[in-house]
Amino acid sequence: MMGGGMMGIHGFGGMGLFGGWIGLILNLAILVGVVVLIVWAVKRFTSGSASASGQTAREIAQARYARGEITRDQYQQLLQDLS
């Protein structure tokens, strides 16, 4: 019996020569996506705590006050609570 089998007549599959390139690109995209996801997860879960960044509670309160996230009264209350 003469037939090309699953690879077709020329041996490149149903999509021809470009099918291999498309598969390669898709595999690389999946690999890059997995690596980016792992890097994102590691950064998110390792830098989430204040102790990991080396800042004290007083320094965090001062930075939040400087950025305008808390009012002067809230800042003073935080400092009083920390003392």
PDB file as gemmi writes it, atoms N, CA and C in Angstrom:
CRYST1    1.000    1.000    1.000  90.00  90.00  90.00 P 1                      
ATOM      1  N   MET A   1       0.839  -1.152   0.000  1.00  0.00           N  
ATOM      2  CA  MET A   1       0.000   0.000   0.000  1.00  0.00           C  
ATOM      3  C   MET A   1       0.895   1.228   0.000  1.00  0.00           C  
ATOM      4  N   MET A   2       0.607   2.156  -0.853  1.00  0.00           N  
ATOM      5  CA  MET A   2       1.428   3.351  -0.964  1.00  0.00           C  
ATOM      6  C   MET A   2       0.651   4.521  -0.380  1.00  0.00           C  
ATOM      7  N   GLY A   3       1.165   5.064   0.641  1.00  0.00           N  
ATOM      8  CA  GLY A   3       0.501   6.208   1.252  1.00  0.00           C  
ATOM      9  C   GLY A   3       1.506   6.989   2.070  1.00  0.00           C  
ATOM     10  N   GLY A   4       1.140   8.173   2.349  1.00  0.00           N  
ATOM     11  CA  GLY A   4       2.045   9.033   3.103  1.00  0.00           C  
ATOM     12  C   GLY A   4       1.987   8.783   4.592  1.00  0.00           C  
ATOM     13  N   GLY A   5       0.985   8.081   5.031  1.00  0.00           N  
ATOM     14  CA  GLY A   5       0.853   7.867   6.458  1.00  0.00           C  
ATOM     15  C   GLY A   5       0.400   9.146   7.150  1.00  0.00           C  
ATOM     16  N   MET A   6       0.705   9.271   8.411  1.00  0.00           N  
ATOM     17  CA  MET A   6       0.276  10.437   9.173  1.00  0.00           C  
ATOM     18  C   MET A   6       1.085  11.689   8.835  1.00  0.00           C  
ATOM     19  N   MET A   7       2.266  11.528   8.303  1.00  0.00           N  
ATOM     20  CA  MET A   7       3.125  12.674   8.047  1.00  0.00           C  
ATOM     21  C   MET A   7       2.904  13.270   6.661  1.00  0.00           C  
ATOM     22  N   GLY A   8       2.030  12.767   5.894  1.00  0.00           N  
ATOM     23  CA  GLY A   8       1.782  13.316   4.577  1.00  0.00           C  
ATOM     24  C   GLY A   8       2.825  12.839   3.580  1.00  0.00           C  
ATOM     25  N   ILE A   9       2.714  13.330   2.398  1.00  0.00           N  
ATOM     26  CA  ILE A   9       3.604  12.886   1.323  1.00  0.00           C  
ATOM     27  C   ILE A   9       5.030  13.363   1.545  1.00  0.00           C  
ATOM     28  N   HIS A  10       5.175  14.586   1.999  1.00  0.00           N  
ATOM     29  CA  HIS A  10       6.521  15.157   2.119  1.00  0.00           C  
ATOM     30  C   HIS A  10       7.129  15.008   3.507  1.00  0.00           C  
ATOM     31  N   GLY A  11       6.388  14.472   4.443  1.00  0.00           N  
ATOM     32  CA  GLY A  11       6.937  14.214   5.765  1.00  0.00           C  
ATOM     33  C   GLY A  11       6.883  15.395   6.715  1.00  0.00           C  
ATOM     34  N   PHE A  12       6.100  16.425   6.391  1.00  0.00           N  
ATOM     35  CA  PHE A  12       6.022  17.590   7.268  1.00  0.00           C  
ATOM     36  C   PHE A  12       4.711  17.684   8.027  1.00  0.00           C  
ATOM     37  N   GLY A  13       3.831  16.740   7.886  1.00  0.00           N  
ATOM     38  CA  GLY A  13       2.559  16.778   8.587  1.00  0.00           C  
ATOM     39  C   GLY A  13       1.510  17.537   7.809  1.00  0.00           C  
ATOM     40  N   GLY A  14       0.352  17.730   8.416  1.00  0.00           N  
ATOM     41  CA  GLY A  14      -0.765  18.346   7.743  1.00  0.00           C  
ATOM     42  C   GLY A  14      -0.570  19.812   7.419  1.00  0.00           C  
ATOM     43  N   MET A  15       0.264  20.519   8.167  1.00  0.00           N  
ATOM     44  CA  MET A  15       0.431  21.951   7.945  1.00  0.00           C  
ATOM     45  C   MET A  15       1.687  22.257   7.141  1.00  0.00           C  
ATOM     46  N   GLY A  16       2.338  21.295   6.677  1.00  0.00           N  
ATOM     47  CA  GLY A  16       3.542  21.523   5.905  1.00  0.00           C  
ATOM     48  C   GLY A  16       4.709  21.941   6.775  1.00  0.00           C  
ATOM     49  N   LEU A  17       5.644  22.616   6.186  1.00  0.00           N  
ATOM     50  CA  LEU A  17       6.862  23.040   6.892  1.00  0.00           C  
ATOM     51  C   LEU A  17       6.563  24.024   8.007  1.00  0.00           C  
ATOM     52  N   PHE A  18       5.545  24.880   7.808  1.00  0.00           N  
ATOM     53  CA  PHE A  18       5.245  25.900   8.815  1.00  0.00           C  
ATOM     54  C   PHE A  18       4.619  25.331  10.075  1.00  0.00           C  
ATOM     55  N   GLY A  19       4.067  24.158  10.021  1.00  0.00           N  
ATOM     56  CA  GLY A  19       3.483  23.525  11.202  1.00  0.00           C  
ATOM     57  C   GLY A  19       4.518  23.313  12.290  1.00  0.00           C  
ATOM     58  N   GLY A  20       5.717  22.953  11.917  1.00  0.00           N  
ATOM     59  CA  GLY A  20       6.793  22.782  12.895  1.00  0.00           C  
ATOM     60  C   GLY A  20       7.171  24.091  13.552  1.00  0.00           C  
ATOM     61  N   TRP A  21       7.203  25.166  12.780  1.00  0.00           N  
ATOM     62  CA  TRP A  21       7.548  26.488  13.332  1.00  0.00           C  
ATOM     63  C   TRP A  21       6.462  26.993  14.272  1.00  0.00           C  
ATOM     64  N   ILE A  22       5.218  26.778  13.912  1.00  0.00           N  
ATOM     65  CA  ILE A  22       4.112  27.211  14.772  1.00  0.00           C  
ATOM     66  C   ILE A  22       4.147  26.449  16.090  1.00  0.00           C  
ATOM     67  N   GLY A  23       4.383  25.160  16.021  1.00  0.00           N  
ATOM     68  CA  GLY A  23       4.490  24.357  17.239  1.00  0.00           C  
ATOM     69  C   GLY A  23       5.649  24.814  18.112  1.00  0.00           C  
ATOM     70  N   LEU A  24       6.776  25.122  17.492  1.00  0.00           N  
ATOM     71  CA  LEU A  24       7.943  25.602  18.244  1.00  0.00           C  
ATOM     72  C   LEU A  24       7.638  26.917  18.938  1.00  0.00           C  
ATOM     73  N   ILE A  25       7.006  27.837  18.229  1.00  0.00           N  
ATOM     74  CA  ILE A  25       6.666  29.140  18.798  1.00  0.00           C  
ATOM     75  C   ILE A  25       5.678  28.993  19.952  1.00  0.00           C  
ATOM     76  N   LEU A  26       4.675  28.147  19.785  1.00  0.00           N  
ATOM     77  CA  LEU A  26       3.705  27.927  20.858  1.00  0.00           C  
ATOM     78  C   LEU A  26       4.360  27.301  22.085  1.00  0.00           C  
ATOM     79  N   ASN A  27       5.248  26.353  21.881  1.00  0.00           N  
ATOM     80  CA  ASN A  27       5.950  25.736  23.014  1.00  0.00           C  
ATOM     81  C   ASN A  27       6.832  26.745  23.738  1.00  0.00           C  
ATOM     82  N   LEU A  28       7.518  27.596  22.985  1.00  0.00           N  
ATOM     83  CA  LEU A  28       8.345  28.631  23.616  1.00  0.00           C  
ATOM     84  C   LEU A  28       7.489  29.635  24.375  1.00  0.00           C  
ATOM     85  N   ALA A  29       6.335  30.003  23.828  1.00  0.00           N  
ATOM     86  CA  ALA A  29       5.440  30.937  24.510  1.00  0.00           C  
ATOM     87  C   ALA A  29       4.937  30.351  25.827  1.00  0.00           C  
ATOM     88  N   ILE A  30       4.609  29.076  25.823  1.00  0.00           N  
ATOM     89  CA  ILE A  30       4.166  28.420  27.054  1.00  0.00           C  
ATOM     90  C   ILE A  30       5.299  28.388  28.072  1.00  0.00           C  
ATOM     91  N   LEU A  31       6.497  28.070  27.639  1.00  0.00           N  
ATOM     92  CA  LEU A  31       7.643  28.026  28.532  1.00  0.00           C  
ATOM     93  C   LEU A  31       7.927  29.398  29.136  1.00  0.00           C  
ATOM     94  N   VAL A  32       7.912  30.439  28.316  1.00  0.00           N  
ATOM     95  CA  VAL A  32       8.143  31.800  28.814  1.00  0.00           C  
ATOM     96  C   VAL A  32       7.040  32.185  29.799  1.00  0.00           C  
ATOM     97  N   GLY A  33       5.794  31.831  29.503  1.00  0.00           N  
ATOM     98  CA  GLY A  33       4.692  32.127  30.409  1.00  0.00           C  
ATOM     99  C   GLY A  33       4.851  31.463  31.766  1.00  0.00           C  
ATOM    100  N   VAL A  34       5.292  30.235  31.778  1.00  0.00           N  
ATOM    101  CA  VAL A  34       5.504  29.521  33.043  1.00  0.00           C  
ATOM    102  C   VAL A  34       6.631  30.169  33.837  1.00  0.00           C  
ATOM    103  N   VAL A  35       7.711  30.542  33.168  1.00  0.00           N  
ATOM    104  CA  VAL A  35       8.836  31.185  33.858  1.00  0.00           C  
ATOM    105  C   VAL A  35       8.404  32.526  34.444  1.00  0.00           C  
ATOM    106  N   VAL A  36       7.663  33.326  33.680  1.00  0.00           N  
ATOM    107  CA  VAL A  36       7.185  34.621  34.175  1.00  0.00           C  
ATOM    108  C   VAL A  36       6.266  34.427  35.375  1.00  0.00           C  
ATOM    109  N   LEU A  37       5.399  33.437  35.325  1.00  0.00           N  
ATOM    110  CA  LEU A  37       4.505  33.148  36.440  1.00  0.00           C  
ATOM    111  C   LEU A  37       5.280  32.755  37.695  1.00  0.00           C  
ATOM    112  N   ILE A  38       6.300  31.956  37.550  1.00  0.00           N  
ATOM    113  CA  ILE A  38       7.117  31.542  38.698  1.00  0.00           C  
ATOM    114  C   ILE A  38       7.851  32.736  39.288  1.00  0.00           C  
ATOM    115  N   VAL A  39       8.441  33.575  38.439  1.00  0.00           N  
ATOM    116  CA  VAL A  39       9.163  34.753  38.932  1.00  0.00           C  
ATOM    117  C   VAL A  39       8.203  35.688  39.659  1.00  0.00           C  
ATOM    118  N   TRP A  40       7.007  35.908  39.107  1.00  0.00           N  
ATOM    119  CA  TRP A  40       6.022  36.774  39.733  1.00  0.00           C  
ATOM    120  C   TRP A  40       5.626  36.225  41.110  1.00  0.00           C  
ATOM    121  N   ALA A  41       5.382  34.931  41.188  1.00  0.00           N  
ATOM    122  CA  ALA A  41       4.961  34.322  42.447  1.00  0.00           C  
ATOM    123  C   ALA A  41       6.059  34.421  43.502  1.00  0.00           C  
ATOM    124  N   VAL A  42       7.295  34.194  43.116  1.00  0.00           N  
ATOM    125  CA  VAL A  42       8.401  34.279  44.066  1.00  0.00           C  
ATOM    126  C   VAL A  42       8.548  35.703  44.584  1.00  0.00           C  
ATOM    127  N   LYS A  43       8.477  36.689  43.696  1.00  0.00           N  
ATOM    128  CA  LYS A  43       8.594  38.092  44.132  1.00  0.00           C  
ATOM    129  C   LYS A  43       7.440  38.485  45.041  1.00  0.00           C  
ATOM    130  N   ARG A  44       6.255  38.036  44.709  1.00  0.00           N  
ATOM    131  CA  ARG A  44       5.079  38.422  45.491  1.00  0.00           C  
ATOM    132  C   ARG A  44       5.129  37.852  46.906  1.00  0.00           C  
ATOM    133  N   PHE A  45       5.519  36.616  47.042  1.00  0.00           N  
ATOM    134  CA  PHE A  45       5.463  35.972  48.344  1.00  0.00           C  
ATOM    135  C   PHE A  45       6.717  36.154  49.185  1.00  0.00           C  
ATOM    136  N   THR A  46       7.813  36.595  48.599  1.00  0.00           N  
ATOM    137  CA  THR A  46       9.013  36.807  49.410  1.00  0.00           C  
ATOM    138  C   THR A  46       9.171  38.241  49.861  1.00  0.00           C  
ATOM    139  N   SER A  47       8.582  39.206  49.161  1.00  0.00           N  
ATOM    140  CA  SER A  47       8.753  40.602  49.559  1.00  0.00           C  
ATOM    141  C   SER A  47       7.494  41.159  50.197  1.00  0.00           C  
ATOM    142  N   GLY A  48       6.602  40.311  50.635  1.00  0.00           N  
ATOM    143  CA  GLY A  48       5.341  40.772  51.188  1.00  0.00           C  
ATOM    144  C   GLY A  48       5.422  41.257  52.622  1.00  0.00           C  
ATOM    145  N   SER A  49       6.378  40.819  53.390  1.00  0.00           N  
ATOM    146  CA  SER A  49       6.426  41.208  54.796  1.00  0.00           C  
ATOM    147  C   SER A  49       7.428  42.322  55.028  1.00  0.00           C  
ATOM    148  N   ALA A  50       7.175  43.099  56.072  1.00  0.00           N  
ATOM    149  CA  ALA A  50       8.060  44.229  56.384  1.00  0.00           C  
ATOM    150  C   ALA A  50       9.425  43.747  56.865  1.00  0.00           C  
ATOM    151  N   SER A  51       9.461  42.621  57.556  1.00  0.00           N  
ATOM    152  CA  SER A  51      10.737  42.126  58.062  1.00  0.00           C  
ATOM    153  C   SER A  51      11.658  41.696  56.925  1.00  0.00           C  
ATOM    154  N   ALA A  52      11.088  41.252  55.819  1.00  0.00           N  
ATOM    155  CA  ALA A  52      11.903  40.844  54.682  1.00  0.00           C  
ATOM    156  C   ALA A  52      12.582  42.044  54.037  1.00  0.00           C  
ATOM    157  N   SER A  53      11.930  43.227  54.085  1.00  0.00           N  
ATOM    158  CA  SER A  53      12.518  44.417  53.481  1.00  0.00           C  
ATOM    159  C   SER A  53      13.450  45.130  54.453  1.00  0.00           C  
ATOM    160  N   GLY A  54      13.457  44.741  55.732  1.00  0.00           N  
ATOM    161  CA  GLY A  54      14.370  45.323  56.698  1.00  0.00           C  
ATOM    162  C   GLY A  54      13.869  46.622  57.318  1.00  0.00           C  
ATOM    163  N   GLN A  55      12.606  46.989  57.113  1.00  0.00           N  
ATOM    164  CA  GLN A  55      12.065  48.219  57.670  1.00  0.00           C  
ATOM    165  C   GLN A  55      11.412  47.939  59.017  1.00  0.00           C  
ATOM    166  N   THR A  56      11.565  48.901  59.917  1.00  0.00           N  
ATOM    167  CA  THR A  56      10.879  48.800  61.199  1.00  0.00           C  
ATOM    168  C   THR A  56       9.477  49.375  61.049  1.00  0.00           C  
ATOM    169  N   ALA A  57       8.648  49.129  62.049  1.00  0.00           N  
ATOM    170  CA  ALA A  57       7.274  49.646  62.020  1.00  0.00           C  
ATOM    171  C   ALA A  57       7.273  51.172  62.003  1.00  0.00           C  
ATOM    172  N   ARG A  58       8.214  51.782  62.703  1.00  0.00           N  
ATOM    173  CA  ARG A  58       8.315  53.249  62.733  1.00  0.00           C  
ATOM    174  C   ARG A  58       8.665  53.791  61.341  1.00  0.00           C  
ATOM    175  N   GLU A  59       9.577  53.133  60.652  1.00  0.00           N  
ATOM    176  CA  GLU A  59       9.961  53.568  59.299  1.00  0.00           C  
ATOM    177  C   GLU A  59       8.802  53.415  58.312  1.00  0.00           C  
ATOM    178  N   ILE A  60       8.025  52.348  58.472  1.00  0.00           N  
ATOM    179  CA  ILE A  60       6.869  52.143  57.600  1.00  0.00           C  
ATOM    180  C   ILE A  60       5.835  53.234  57.843  1.00  0.00           C  
ATOM    181  N   ALA A  61       5.576  53.548  59.111  1.00  0.00           N  
ATOM    182  CA  ALA A  61       4.616  54.611  59.433  1.00  0.00           C  
ATOM    183  C   ALA A  61       5.093  55.950  58.875  1.00  0.00           C  
ATOM    184  N   GLN A  62       6.380  56.222  58.993  1.00  0.00           N  
ATOM    185  CA  GLN A  62       6.939  57.475  58.477  1.00  0.00           C  
ATOM    186  C   GLN A  62       6.800  57.543  56.954  1.00  0.00           C  
ATOM    187  N   ALA A  63       7.051  56.448  56.282  1.00  0.00           N  
ATOM    188  CA  ALA A  63       6.926  56.418  54.823  1.00  0.00           C  
ATOM    189  C   ALA A  63       5.472  56.597  54.397  1.00  0.00           C  
ATOM    190  N   ARG A  64       4.543  55.970  55.104  1.00  0.00           N  
ATOM    191  CA  ARG A  64       3.121  56.126  54.771  1.00  0.00           C  
ATOM    192  C   ARG A  64       2.668  57.561  54.985  1.00  0.00           C  
ATOM    193  N   TYR A  65       3.153  58.206  56.047  1.00  0.00           N  
ATOM    194  CA  TYR A  65       2.807  59.607  56.307  1.00  0.00           C  
ATOM    195  C   TYR A  65       3.400  60.507  55.218  1.00  0.00           C  
ATOM    196  N   ALA A  66       4.622  60.218  54.812  1.00  0.00           N  
ATOM    197  CA  ALA A  66       5.273  61.020  53.772  1.00  0.00           C  
ATOM    198  C   ALA A  66       4.552  60.881  52.428  1.00  0.00           C  
ATOM    199  N   ARG A  67       4.003  59.705  52.145  1.00  0.00           N  
ATOM    200  CA  ARG A  67       3.268  59.507  50.896  1.00  0.00           C  
ATOM    201  C   ARG A  67       1.842  60.038  50.968  1.00  0.00           C  
ATOM    202  N   GLY A  68       1.403  60.443  52.135  1.00  0.00           N  
ATOM    203  CA  GLY A  68       0.060  60.977  52.295  1.00  0.00           C  
ATOM    204  C   GLY A  68      -1.003  59.912  52.472  1.00  0.00           C  
ATOM    205  N   GLU A  69      -0.601  58.710  52.819  1.00  0.00           N  
ATOM    206  CA  GLU A  69      -1.563  57.622  53.001  1.00  0.00           C  
ATOM    207  C   GLU A  69      -2.304  57.738  54.327  1.00  0.00           C  
ATOM    208  N   ILE A  70      -1.666  58.370  55.316  1.00  0.00           N  
ATOM    209  CA  ILE A  70      -2.297  58.551  56.622  1.00  0.00           C  
ATOM    210  C   ILE A  70      -2.171  60.025  57.021  1.00  0.00           C  
ATOM    211  N   THR A  71      -3.064  60.452  57.900  1.00  0.00           N  
ATOM    212  CA  THR A  71      -3.041  61.844  58.359  1.00  0.00           C  
ATOM    213  C   THR A  71      -2.022  62.007  59.480  1.00  0.00           C  
ATOM    214  N   ARG A  72      -1.812  63.278  59.867  1.00  0.00           N  
ATOM    215  CA  ARG A  72      -0.868  63.567  60.957  1.00  0.00           C  
ATOM    216  C   ARG A  72      -1.349  62.917  62.254  1.00  0.00           C  
ATOM    217  N   ASP A  73      -2.643  63.005  62.518  1.00  0.00           N  
ATOM    218  CA  ASP A  73      -3.185  62.405  63.742  1.00  0.00           C  
ATOM    219  C   ASP A  73      -2.991  60.885  63.748  1.00  0.00           C  
ATOM    220  N   GLN A  74      -3.235  60.251  62.605  1.00  0.00           N  
ATOM    221  CA  GLN A  74      -3.032  58.806  62.528  1.00  0.00           C  
ATOM    222  C   GLN A  74      -1.564  58.453  62.709  1.00  0.00           C  
ATOM    223  N   TYR A  75      -0.675  59.271  62.126  1.00  0.00           N  
ATOM    224  CA  TYR A  75       0.768  59.036  62.262  1.00  0.00           C  
ATOM    225  C   TYR A  75       1.189  59.136  63.726  1.00  0.00           C  
ATOM    226  N   GLN A  76       0.722  60.187  64.402  1.00  0.00           N  
ATOM    227  CA  GLN A  76       1.089  60.368  65.817  1.00  0.00           C  
ATOM    228  C   GLN A  76       0.513  59.245  66.673  1.00  0.00           C  
ATOM    229  N   GLN A  77      -0.688  58.792  66.340  1.00  0.00           N  
ATOM    230  CA  GLN A  77      -1.291  57.693  67.090  1.00  0.00           C  
ATOM    231  C   GLN A  77      -0.486  56.408  66.900  1.00  0.00           C  
ATOM    232  N   LEU A  78      -0.031  56.172  65.661  1.00  0.00           N  
ATOM    233  CA  LEU A  78       0.800  54.996  65.393  1.00  0.00           C  
ATOM    234  C   LEU A  78       2.098  55.054  66.194  1.00  0.00           C  
ATOM    235  N   LEU A  79       2.741  56.214  66.198  1.00  0.00           N  
ATOM    236  CA  LEU A  79       3.989  56.355  66.962  1.00  0.00           C  
ATOM    237  C   LEU A  79       3.753  56.134  68.446  1.00  0.00           C  
ATOM    238  N   GLN A  80       2.635  56.669  68.963  1.00  0.00           N  
ATOM    239  CA  GLN A  80       2.316  56.488  70.370  1.00  0.00           C  
ATOM    240  C   GLN A  80       2.055  55.006  70.678  1.00  0.00           C  
ATOM    241  N   ASP A  81       1.355  54.332  69.787  1.00  0.00           N  
ATOM    242  CA  ASP A  81       1.070  52.905  69.980  1.00  0.00           C  
ATOM    243  C   ASP A  81       2.340  52.058  69.937  1.00  0.00           C  
ATOM    244  N   LEU A  82       3.304  52.491  69.125  1.00  0.00           N  
ATOM    245  CA  LEU A  82       4.555  51.732  69.004  1.00  0.00           C  
ATOM    246  C   LEU A  82       5.480  51.953  70.179  1.00  0.00           C  
ATOM    247  N   SER A  83       5.308  53.053  70.905  1.00  0.00           N  
ATOM    248  CA  SER A  83       6.196  53.363  72.039  1.00  0.00           C  
ATOM    249  C   SER A  83       5.881  52.529  73.254  1.00  0.00           C  
TER     250      SER A  83                                                      
END                                                                             
